[in-house]
Amino acid sequence: MNKTQYMKSHGSLVWRSAALAIAALALSSCKFGPDYKKNDMAVPAEFRGGNSSSESVADLPWWKVLRNNELQSLLRDTYANNRDLKSMMANVDSARQYVTIARAPLFPWVSYGGGVSKGSNYAMGNMTQMNGVTTAPGMMKGAVSWEIDLWGKTRRATESAVAQYLASEEGQRALMLSLLRQVADGYLQLLQLDQELEITREAVTSYTKSLNLFQAQLDGGIGDKLQVASAEAALAASKAQVPALEAEIAALENTLSVLAGRTPGSIRRSGSLQSVAGAARVPAGLPAQILANRPDVRQKEFELRSANAEIGVAITNYFPSISLTGGGGLVSSDLARATKHKSAWGVGADLSGPLFQAGTLRANELVARNNFLAAKNAYEQSVLSALADVSTTLIQRAKLNEIIVEQEKAVAAYRTAVESSMDRYTNGLSSYYEVLTAQQNLFPALTALSQYRYQYASTLPTLYTALGGGWQQDNREMLSGASNKNSQD
């Protein structure tokens, strides 16, 4: 073995030995900073306003909760085309890529380079005394660098990046549930406005009949102008509500179209508020499920995990960084004699660390710890808000059910009053004002009943989203939904 071969072999052996030693050191190194401990926040045994149950409406996919075909079609379009959701999905993918970026320093980085030059007293970019000889030297090299994660800085940074990525996925899911609530609520409101428009047109018909009757009596010389004027005023007021409601319907249709990624246009709808409202009893499940299933709560928990890992990153900045470098390649004094190249190699280790930075390191650690405390409080606040959302919705649903029962009785009584007052007026037993009063009580009562039914129906998507509905389906399944056939199973 000649000297050159020996140096090559020896250099290779040194490099392998150093790499194995550093790898063993890295594998046995520790991670500074606190390990994450789950925040076991105390929650009540059952929701206020609801009984505890092992079952929950949140266990079902959204298409088995909102069983109206037109609403399901609108939601599928929303999940496929909503621009805010598409932007969020791009951000989630970026967060996934940041995990790769954060983890990359755990592995050796390899680079390459080369160069060629030609000149007199000039070699590879440097002025060199060569007695005026013109040369064309060249070289090709490869380099390896590896910063050893001795203190766990890279692993803590990776832990933080993973938590941020998972938080972004939960953020996407929270947006999906928010869109579900907005679209479902808007659709239900359209059904309510359709009912209200129908009631208003019924009022127009009723007031028109009254006006015709009073006008005929006036023309026959047995009526009076006050009755006619009062009937005309009631009719005109009802007619004015028709275009107002039509404009409100069109505005809401445009809003829903934009949410669904469509150009503004009409929204197909079918069914009634009662058919969409669902059963009177909708199981909420257990409060502890909120912590495991609701995406905004889970998002805050992952952000808390990330903040915890960042404390470790800040602590490792106190310690020196150790990196291993190595390189090898071929050099030639002149391209004309490139076959007579010579090999070159080298290995080395670098050590660098802070000595005095005017309190920056300590301040960075304190900032990281404060961020953790802020994230912890944000997480606990999200839990409390989630519990309040569910409780409020359960109470509203129960109370609205009671209100609807009584309002239906009121509407039935007002209808009887209108019929009786009209019979009495026709038989000359009462004045027109008795009829007008009965009519003016009936139609607002019908409108109020319609609004109560809408409010009751809207508690279903509100409760579903407040519970973190559809948690058994991943984001892709939620986006795709189910076919119309399966959605009715």
C-alpha positions in Angstrom: 0.0 0.0 0.0 1.5 3.3 -1.1 1.3 6.5 1.0 -1.6 8.0 -1.0 -3.7 4.8 -0.6 -2.8 4.6 3.1 -3.9 8.2 3.6 -7.2 7.5 1.8 -7.9 4.4 3.9 -6.8 6.1 7.1 -9.0 9.2 6.4 -12.0 7.0 5.6 -11.5 5.1 8.9 -11.1 8.3 10.9 -14.3 9.7 9.4 -16.3 6.5 10.0 -15.1 6.2 13.5 -15.9 9.8 14.3 -19.4 9.5 12.7 -20.1 6.4 14.8 -18.9 8.0 17.9 -21.0 11.2 17.3 -24.1 9.1 16.4 -23.7 7.1 19.6 -23.3 10.4 21.6 -26.4 11.9 19.9 -28.5 8.9 20.6 -27.6 8.9 24.3 -28.0 12.7 24.6 -30.7 14.2 26.7 -33.5 16.7 26.1 -33.5 19.8 28.2 -36.7 21.5 29.2 -39.9 20.1 30.8 -41.7 17.2 29.2 -45.3 17.9 28.5 -47.8 16.8 31.1 -51.5 16.7 30.0 -53.5 19.5 31.7 -56.2 17.4 33.5 -58.7 20.2 34.0 -61.6 19.3 36.2 -65.0 19.2 34.4 -68.5 18.5 35.7 -70.0 15.0 35.5 -72.8 16.3 33.3 -73.7 19.4 31.3 -75.9 21.9 32.9 -79.3 21.6 31.2 -78.7 18.0 30.2 -78.4 14.5 31.6 -75.2 12.5 31.4 -75.2 9.9 28.7 -72.7 7.5 27.1 -74.2 8.4 23.7 -73.8 11.7 21.9 -75.1 13.3 18.8 -71.4 14.2 18.1 -70.7 10.5 17.5 -72.6 10.7 14.2 -71.3 12.0 10.9 -72.9 15.3 9.9 -74.9 13.8 7.1 -76.7 11.5 9.6 -77.6 14.5 11.7 -78.6 17.0 9.0 -80.7 14.7 6.9 -82.1 17.2 4.4 -80.9 16.4 0.9 -80.7 20.0 -0.3 -78.8 21.1 2.8 -76.4 18.2 2.4 -75.7 19.2 -1.2 -75.1 22.8 -0.1 -72.6 21.6 2.6 -70.7 19.3 0.1 -70.3 22.3 -2.2 -69.1 24.4 0.7 -66.5 21.8 1.7 -65.4 21.4 -1.9 -65.2 25.1 -2.9 -65.1 27.4 0.1 -62.1 29.7 -0.4 -61.4 30.2 3.3 -61.2 26.5 3.8 -58.9 26.0 0.8 -56.6 28.7 2.3 -56.6 26.9 5.6 -55.8 23.6 4.0 -52.8 25.2 2.3 -51.7 26.5 5.7 -52.0 23.0 7.2 -49.8 21.6 4.4 -47.2 24.3 5.1 -47.2 23.4 8.8 -46.6 19.8 7.8 -43.6 20.9 5.7 -42.2 22.9 8.7 -42.0 19.6 10.6 -39.6 18.4 7.9 -37.6 21.6 8.2 -37.4 21.4 12.0 -36.3 17.8 11.9 -33.7 18.1 9.2 -30.7 19.1 11.4 -31.0 15.6 13.1 -29.4 14.2 9.9 -26.1 15.0 8.2 -26.3 17.6 5.4 -24.3 16.8 2.3 -23.3 19.4 -0.3 -21.1 19.5 -3.4 -19.1 22.1 -5.3 -16.5 22.5 -7.9 -14.7 25.1 -9.9 -12.3 25.8 -12.7 -10.2 28.9 -13.5 -7.5 30.0 -15.9 -4.9 32.7 -15.6 -1.3 33.8 -15.0 -0.2 33.8 -11.4 -3.9 32.9 -10.6 -5.4 29.7 -9.3 -9.0 29.0 -8.1 -9.9 32.6 -7.4 -6.7 33.6 -5.7 -3.6 35.6 -6.8 -0.7 33.1 -6.6 3.0 33.5 -7.4 3.7 31.0 -10.1 6.5 32.8 -12.1 4.0 34.0 -14.7 3.0 30.5 -15.7 -0.5 30.3 -17.1 -2.5 27.4 -15.6 -6.1 26.1 -15.7 -6.6 24.3 -12.3 -9.9 22.6 -11.4 -11.4 20.8 -8.5 -14.5 18.9 -7.5 -15.5 18.4 -3.8 -18.2 17.1 -1.5 -18.8 18.1 2.1 -20.7 16.7 5.0 -21.9 18.7 8.1 -23.8 17.5 11.1 -24.7 19.5 14.2 -25.1 17.1 17.1 -28.3 17.4 19.0 -26.5 16.9 22.3 -28.9 18.9 24.4 -32.1 18.1 22.5 -32.6 21.5 20.8 -33.5 20.1 17.5 -35.8 17.4 19.0 -37.6 20.1 21.1 -38.0 22.3 18.0 -39.3 19.3 16.1 -41.7 18.5 19.0 -42.9 22.1 18.8 -43.3 22.0 15.0 -45.3 18.7 15.2 -47.6 20.2 17.8 -48.1 23.3 15.6 -48.9 21.1 12.6 -51.5 19.1 14.6 -52.9 22.4 15.9 -53.3 23.6 12.4 -55.2 20.4 11.5 -57.5 21.0 14.4 -57.9 24.6 13.3 -59.0 23.3 9.9 -61.5 21.0 11.5 -62.8 23.9 13.7 -63.3 26.0 10.5 -65.2 23.1 8.9 -67.5 22.8 11.8 -68.0 26.6 11.8 -68.9 26.5 8.1 -71.3 23.6 8.8 -73.0 25.8 11.5 -73.1 28.9 9.3 -74.5 27.0 6.3 -77.0 24.9 8.2 -78.2 28.0 10.2 -78.5 30.0 7.0 -80.5 27.2 5.3 -82.8 26.9 8.3 -83.3 30.7 8.3 -84.3 30.5 4.6 -86.9 28.0 5.5 -88.2 30.3 8.2 -88.2 33.3 5.9 -90.2 31.3 3.3 -92.7 30.6 6.1 -92.8 34.2 7.1 -93.3 35.3 3.5 -96.2 32.8 3.2 -97.7 34.1 6.4 -97.4 37.7 5.1 -99.1 36.8 1.8 -101.9 35.1 3.8 -102.3 38.3 5.7 -102.5 40.2 2.4 -105.2 37.9 1.2 -107.1 38.2 4.5 -106.9 42.0 4.6 -107.9 42.2 0.9 -111.1 40.2 1.7 -111.9 42.5 4.5 -111.3 45.6 2.4 -113.5 44.3 -0.4 -116.2 43.6 2.1 -116.1 47.0 3.7 -115.8 48.8 0.3 -118.9 46.9 -0.9 -120.8 48.0 2.2 -119.7 51.6 1.7 -120.7 51.5 -1.9 -124.1 50.1 -0.8 -124.5 53.0 1.7 -124.3 50.9 4.8 -120.6 51.1 5.6 -118.3 53.9 6.7 -115.0 55.4 5.5 -113.2 54.7 8.8 -113.5 51.0 8.3 -112.4 51.2 4.7 -109.4 53.4 5.6 -108.4 51.1 8.4 -108.6 48.0 6.2 -106.6 49.8 3.5 -103.8 50.7 6.0 -103.6 47.1 7.3 -103.4 45.8 3.7 -100.7 48.3 2.6 -98.6 47.5 5.7 -98.7 43.8 4.9 -97.9 44.3 1.2 -94.9 46.4 2.2 -93.5 43.4 4.1 -93.5 41.2 1.0 -90.7 42.9 -0.9 -88.8 43.5 2.3 -88.8 39.7 3.0 -88.0 38.9 -0.6 -84.9 41.2 -0.4 -83.8 39.5 2.9 -84.2 36.1 1.3 -82.1 37.1 -1.8 -79.4 38.6 0.4 -79.2 35.4 2.5 -79.2 33.2 -0.6 -76.2 35.3 -1.9 -74.4 34.8 1.4 -74.9 31.0 1.3 -73.9 30.9 -2.4 -70.6 32.6 -1.6 -69.9 30.2 1.4 -70.5 27.3 -1.0 -68.1 28.8 -3.6 -70.8 29.6 -6.0 -71.7 32.8 -7.8 -74.6 34.6 -6.1 -77.9 32.9 -7.0 -80.9 31.1 -5.6 -80.6 28.2 -3.1 -82.7 25.1 -3.6 -84.5 24.0 -0.5 -87.1 21.5 0.6 -88.7 20.2 3.7 -89.8 22.2 6.7 -88.2 23.5 9.9 -89.9 20.7 11.8 -88.4 18.0 9.6 -84.9 19.4 10.0 -85.1 20.1 13.7 -84.6 16.4 14.6 -85.9 14.5 17.6 -87.0 16.3 20.8 -84.2 14.6 22.7 -80.7 14.9 21.3 -78.1 13.2 23.6 -75.1 15.5 24.4 -72.8 12.9 25.9 -70.3 13.5 28.7 -68.5 16.8 29.4 -65.2 15.0 29.4 -65.7 14.2 25.7 -65.4 18.0 25.0 -61.7 17.8 25.9 -61.1 14.9 23.6 -63.3 15.8 20.6 -63.9 19.5 20.2 -61.3 20.8 17.6 -60.8 24.3 19.0 -60.1 22.8 22.5 -57.7 20.3 20.9 -56.1 23.1 18.9 -55.4 25.0 22.1 -53.9 21.9 23.7 -51.5 21.3 20.8 -50.5 25.0 21.0 -49.8 24.4 24.7 -47.7 21.4 23.7 -45.8 23.6 21.3 -45.2 26.3 23.9 -43.9 23.7 26.3 -41.4 22.4 23.8 -40.2 26.0 23.1 -39.1 26.3 26.7 -36.7 23.4 26.0 -35.4 25.2 22.9 -34.8 28.4 24.9 -32.9 26.4 27.6 -30.7 24.7 25.1 -29.5 28.1 23.8 -27.4 28.4 27.0 -25.2 25.4 25.9 -22.6 25.2 23.2 -23.4 23.6 19.8 -21.1 20.9 18.5 -20.9 20.2 14.8 -18.9 17.7 12.8 -17.7 18.6 9.3 -15.9 16.6 6.7 -15.0 17.0 3.1 -13.3 15.2 0.2 -12.6 15.7 -3.5 -10.3 15.8 -6.4 -8.0 18.6 -7.4 -5.9 19.1 -10.5 -3.2 21.6 -11.1 -4.2 21.9 -14.8 -7.1 20.7 -16.8 -4.7 19.5 -19.5 -3.4 17.0 -16.9 -6.7 16.2 -15.2 -6.0 12.6 -15.2 -3.2 13.3 -12.8 -5.5 14.6 -10.2 -4.9 14.3 -6.5 -7.3 13.5 -3.8 -8.1 15.7 -0.8 -10.0 15.0 2.4 -10.4 16.4 5.9 -12.6 16.1 9.0 -13.1 18.4 11.8 -15.3 19.3 14.8 -16.5 22.8 15.7 -17.6 24.0 19.1 -19.4 27.3 19.6 -21.4 28.7 22.5 -22.6 31.9 24.2 -20.4 33.7 26.7 -22.0 37.1 27.2 -25.2 38.3 25.5 -26.5 41.0 27.8 -29.3 38.9 29.3 -30.8 37.9 25.9 -30.7 34.2 26.7 -32.5 34.6 30.0 -35.0 36.9 28.5 -35.8 34.4 25.7 -36.3 31.7 28.3 -38.7 33.9 30.3 -40.6 34.8 27.1 -41.0 31.1 26.4 -42.2 30.4 29.9 -44.7 33.3 29.7 -45.9 32.0 26.3 -46.5 28.6 28.0 -48.6 30.3 30.7 -50.6 32.2 28.2 -51.2 29.1 26.1 -52.2 27.2 29.3 -54.8 29.9 30.2 -56.1 30.0 26.6 -56.6 26.2 26.7 -58.5 26.3 30.0 -60.6 29.2 28.7 -61.5 27.3 25.6 -62.7 24.4 27.8 -64.9 26.7 29.9 -66.3 28.3 26.8 -67.0 24.9 25.2 -68.9 23.8 28.3 -70.9 27.0 28.4 -71.7 26.7 24.7 -73.2 23.2 25.1 -75.0 24.1 28.3 -76.6 27.2 26.8 -77.7 25.3 23.7 -79.2 22.5 25.7 -81.2 24.9 27.9 -82.3 26.9 24.8 -83.5 23.7 23.1 -85.5 22.6 26.1 -87.1 26.0 26.7 -87.8 26.6 23.0 -89.7 23.3 22.9 -91.9 24.5 25.7 -92.3 27.9 24.0 -93.4 26.3 20.8 -96.1 24.2 22.5 -97.6 27.3 24.1 -97.3 29.4 21.0 -99.1 26.8 18.9 -101.9 27.1 21.4 -101.9 30.8 21.0 -102.0 30.6 17.2 -105.0 28.1 17.3 -106.8 30.5 19.7 -106.2 33.5 17.4 -107.4 31.6 14.4 -110.6 30.8 16.2 -110.9 34.5 17.3 -110.6 35.7 13.7 -113.2 33.3 12.4 -115.6 34.2 15.3 -115.1 37.9 14.9 -115.8 37.8 11.2 -119.0 35.8 11.7 -120.1 38.3 14.4 -119.3 41.2 12.1 -121.1 39.7 9.2 -124.2 39.1 11.4 -124.0 42.7 12.7 -123.0 41.7 16.2 -119.7 43.5 16.4 -117.7 46.2 14.7 -114.9 45.9 12.2 -112.3 46.8 14.9 -113.0 43.4 16.6 -112.1 41.7 13.3 -109.0 43.9 12.7 -107.8 43.3 16.2 -108.2 39.5 15.8 -106.3 39.6 12.5 -103.5 41.8 13.9 -103.1 39.3 16.7 -103.1 36.2 14.5 -100.4 37.1 11.9 -97.7 38.3 14.3 -98.4 35.2 16.4 -97.9 33.0 13.3 -94.6 34.9 12.5 -93.4 34.4 16.1 -94.2 30.7 15.9 -92.2 30.4 12.7 -89.2 32.2 14.4 -89.4 30.0 17.4 -89.3 26.9 15.2 -86.3 28.3 13.4 -84.5 28.9 16.7 -85.3 25.4 17.9 -84.2 23.8 14.6 -80.9 25.8 14.7 -80.0 24.4 18.1 -79.3 21.1 16.3 -76.3 22.2 14.2 -75.3 24.6 17.1 -75.2 21.7 19.6 -73.5 19.4 17.1 -70.7 21.8 16.4 -70.4 22.8 20.1 -69.7 19.1 20.9 -67.1 18.7 18.2 -69.4 16.7 16.0 -68.2 14.0 13.7 -65.1 13.3 15.6 -65.0 9.7 14.5 -64.4 10.9 10.9 -61.1 12.4 9.8 -60.9 15.6 7.9 -61.0 13.9 4.5 -64.1 12.0 5.4 -65.8 15.1 6.7 -65.0 16.9 3.5 -66.3 14.2 1.2 -69.4 13.5 3.1 -71.6 10.6 1.9 -73.6 9.9 -1.2 -77.3 10.9 -1.1 -78.2 7.2 -0.8 -76.0 6.6 2.2 -76.8 9.9 3.8 -80.4 8.7 4.4 -79.4 5.3 5.9 
